[in-house]
């Protein structure tokens, strides 16, 4: 039995690709063609976020002629939800037949060689919350390649074609939040091998792999972590950088999604 109560128009849809938008990236949906929009409140069983920049809307539409479903907003552990609840959107996508998942987030920079305002492909992650959406089951899922190598290669090649620069790749550290990291924590994360840090994405990626989806994930690098810059951290800056980056993301996905469904 489904854990969700969905309108018939949504239940009968067949998107090939699911996309989850991070903080400040909601403007992405303005470029979708066609489709229909649903409030999360219309979808029984789907938790709603109260965080600014996470509007709580689900959009059906097309990108590059391919049917997609786009989640404008997600929930987080720091709001009091569990890792399983944080991954509920991915289970909804699975019920609709989604096979390719593209996750996006706003992240702080840990590796000082990276620059704010750029996108970073996630090649691997550190689950520093030690919580899992699979808790309560005996799903022993291999995590050797959570983020599809083929999808990453496609995104890097297309980015080079569009902008003349290749997307950097890096390791994303997942922490609980909601407070930002201290300078000592940023140094610790770098020692552990992290390039960026944020408060989402990993439970969704774990759930997607357990469901057999291919996953790609991109971090919008919004700011330097504490101690790497003299500027204080704030959510308004995250939102502003994300808004600017949304257009770049759409151009990249418009070019790559048709190829993704073919490989």
N, C-alpha and C positions, 0 to 999 in steps of 0.2 A: 504494500500500500504506500502511496506517495505521502511524503511528509508535508507537501505543499497543496494548497487549494488555489488553482490557477484559472483565469478566464479561458473559455474555449478558444478564443482567438489566439491566445498565447500558447495553449496546450497543443494546438494544431500547427504551430509554426515549425520550421525545420532549419534553424540557423546552422551553418557549418562551423562558424568561429564565434567564440565568446570572448569578450573583452571586459576587464574590470579597470575602472579609472580611479586613480589616486587623487590626493588632495590638490585642488586647484585645476584639475584637468577636465572639468565638466564641459568646457567650451568645445571639446572634441566632438560632441554629439551634434553641434550645429552644422557640421559638414556631412552628416549622414543623409543619404537620399531615401525618400519614401518611408514606409514603416509606420509604427504606432508606438506610443509611450504609455507606460503603466507606472503608477505610484507604488512603491513597496507596500504601502498600507492596503493596496488592493489585492495583494498576494498573500494569502493565508499561510503562515508558517515561516515567513521570511523576516528575520530581525531587521530593525531600522536603526541607523546611526543618527546621533544628534550632533555630530561634529561639523563645524563650518567647513564648507567645501565638499561635503558628501551629501548631495541633494536627495538621494533616495528615490531614484527613478530608473526604470528599466526601459531600454529603447530597442525596438526592432528596426532594422534598416538594411541598407546595402553599402558596402565599400568595395570599389573596383568591380562592381557587378555581382559580388558574393553576398549572400544573406548572412548577416551578423546579428548578435545580440550584445548590447553594451550596458553594463551596470555602472550607473553614475552614483558612486558612493559605496562604501563598505563599512563593516563594523570592526571593532578592535578589542583586544583583551582589556585595555585600560578602561573601557566603558563598563566593564563587569561581565562581558560575555566569555564563554569558553572557546577553546580552539575549534571545537566541532561546530559551534554556532558561527564562528568567524568564517568557516568554510561552507556555510549553507548555500551560498549563491552558486558554488561550483556543483553541488549536487543537483540544484535546480537546472543548471546548464546541461548536466548529464541527462536528465529526464527529457530534455528537448532535443537530444541527439548531438550536442556539440562534441566535436572530436579534437579541435585545436583551441587552446586557451592562451590568451595574451594578457598578462598581468602588468599593470603599471603602478608606480608609487612615487611619492616625493621622498627623497632621502638626503641625509646629511653626509658630507664628505669626510671620510676617514683617511684616505690616501691623498696627501697634499699635492700629488702630481695631477689630480683631476681638478676640473674647473667648474664653478657654479654655472648653471644655465645649460649644461650639456646633458645628454642622455647617456646612460651606461647600461649595456646589456648585462644581465645577471647570468654568470656562468655557474655559480654554486652558492650555497648559503650556509650560514651558521645559525642554528636554532638555539639561541641563548635563553629562551624562555623555558626550554625543555618541556613544552606542552605540545600535544599532537591532536589533530582532528580525528585520528584513528583510535584514540584511547577508548577502552571499553570493548574493543574488538581484538581479534587475533590476526590482524592483517599485517603480515611481515613483508613490507613493500621494499624492494630494492631501491636505493637512493643514489646509485652510482652516476646516473645522468638524469637528474630531475628536469633540467632545462635542455631541451632538444638541441643537439649539436647542429643538425640540419637546419633548423629554423634560425639559429643564431648565425650560421654562415650566410644564409639568405639575407637576413637583416643587415649584416655587416657589408655585404657586397652592394646591396641597394643603397645603403647610406653613402657609400663611397661614390656611387653613380650620381646620386642626387646632390650631394653637398661637396664632394671632393675630399671628404674626410671619413675615415673609418671609425665606426662606433667603438669606443673603448669597452672592454669587458672587465668584470670584476666580481668580487664576492660580497654578498649582501648579508649583514648581520641583523637578525630579528631580535628586538628587545621589547619588553612589555610597555614602557612608557607609563603615563603620558609626559613625564618630565624629560627634558633633553639630557644628554649625557654630560658628565663632568669632563674636564680636561684629562684627568687620570683615566677615566673610562675610555675616552677616545684613544689614548695611548695603548691601553690594554687591547682594545679591538684591533688596532693596527698590528700589534704583536701577534695576535691570533690569526692574522691574515685577511681581515676585513678591509674592503675598499670603500664601502658605504654602509650606512646604518639607518634603520627605520623600524616602524611599529606595525607592519602588516605583511601581506604577500605570501610568506612562508606557509601558513596553514592552508591557504588556497592551493599552493603548488603541491603540497603533500597530498591533499585530497584529490587533486586532479590526476596525479600519477597513480594513485590507488584505483581510480576509475578508468585508467587506460588512456587518458588524454595526452596529447603532445603539448608541451608547455614552453612558452617564451615569456620572458619577463624583462621589463626595462625600468630603470630608476631615473627619474628626473632629479638631477643633482641640484638642489635648491640653495644650499649654503654649506660653508665649512663647519665642521664639528668644533665644539668648544676647545679652545687652546690653539687652533689653527688660524684664528682670526681674532682681531680685537673687537669685532662687532658682536653685540648680544644677539641671541637667537630668538625668533618670534614667528608665530604661525602666519602672520600677515605677509611676511617675506616669502614663506613657502607658497602661499596662495598666488602671489604676484608672479613669481618665477614659473609656476606651473601653468598659469594662464597663457603666458607667452609661449611656452613649450608645446602646448596642445596642438597648435597648427602644424608644427614640425612633425609631431607624432602622426597626425592624420596623413600627411603627405607620404611619410614612410610606409605606413600600413596600406594606404591606397595602392601603392606600387607593389607591395610584397604579398598581400593576402591572396590574390589570385594564384600566385605561384605556390603559396603554402599548401593550398588544398590539393595541389597536383603532385606533391612529393610524399 
